[in-house]
Amino acid sequence: MQRLARRADIEFRLLLPQTVGMNCLEALLAAKGEGSVLVIDGAMGTELFARGLISGASPELWNVEHPDRVAAVHQAYVDAGSDIVLTNSFGGTTFRLKLHDLQDRSHELNKAAAAVAREVVDGADRKVLVAGSIGPTGELLEPMGELTRDGAVAAFTEQARGLADGGADLLWIETMSDLDEVELAIAGAKAACDLPIVTTLSFDTAGRTMMGVTGADAANRLIPLGIAAIGANCGNNLPHTEAALAEMRAVDPDVLIVSKGNAGMPVWAGDELSYSGTPEVMAAHAAHVRDHVGAAIIGSCCGSAPEHIAQMAQVLSGEAPVPEVDMAEITSVGAAPSNGEVRTRKRSGRRRA
């Protein structure tokens, strides 16, 4: 397995003379060929819960206490076809870790998160990137709250440094709603290292984030900061997420667009929680954002599992037909069509703007 991983890495590096000046995302897209899409992974939290994580416990602590279980999640997504895996570090700032009295272990836990993912992808038979996940602090910036700008930058810097030291290929600032906080996260990331930076926001209502940010707002403010890609993750429903992505594309026709929407809304059936977005629905959505928005980096967020990613990867690569799902009928994230039917149709071609 290690020999295969080394060969895959060597083959990837052989492409570098043709991709001078490209970041790792652009280089991997170039290696896969014109019109290709990079597949991201799916949800981490629900997969950890399935492996024994208790509600209220720190997922980040599992990077040192149960690294084998975290690695198993990464491995499942790599096996499903993910080209990028996000580290188990979403709540890795000192502010989020403080909820578990772990605020003094930010660098350690983030480094471990990246190292666990690094070991998994290094054993793959193809090139897979490790993206260091950086989530919001959960605090409000002054004057609305008590979080200072310097304090936020310091927290993001410490987290980013840990992720870089653990072997991350890029940094992934996700599920943001406040552009000021995104900018501070970018500043912290740049202070820590020179890794490429991806930013995604969560669009919840009418194509806006909780703080009222539109896709156009995000693109106009963040793209000039030199980020490698921009997009949306999580969110309240797929149509609003797609609308935000379309606004980003309109601002910049060349920027790499990321789509990582939720796989449905949570639904309680007795004492069991499930999500409404089937692998077929999410595969249809993946093809839709590729063809209509030009998204080049596509995965799924809450409620998704390796089964979702596997079908999305097969559809995006052309190995499987696009499930015939009426996207206009999907009124909540990942919800099945109102008639409950999912059919397949032949692909009519693909394009990436």
ABEGO torsion letter per residue (X at the ends): XAAAAAAAAAAAAAAAAAABGBBAAAAAAAAAEBGBBBBBBBBAAAAAAAAGBBBGBBAAAAAAABAAAAAAAAAAAAAAGBABBBBBAAAABAAAAAAAGAAAAAAAAAAAAAAAAAAAAAABABBBBBBBBBBBAGBBBOAABABBAAAAAAAAAAAAAAAAAAGBABBBBBGBABAAAAAAAAAAAAAABABBBBBBBBBABGGBBAAGBBAAAAAAAAAAAGBABBEBBEEABAAAAAAAAAAAAAABAABBBBBBBBBEBBBBBEABBBBABBAAAAAAAAAAAAAAAGBABBBBBBGBBAAAAAAAAAAAAGABBBBBBBAAABABBGBBBAAGBBBBBBBAEBBBX
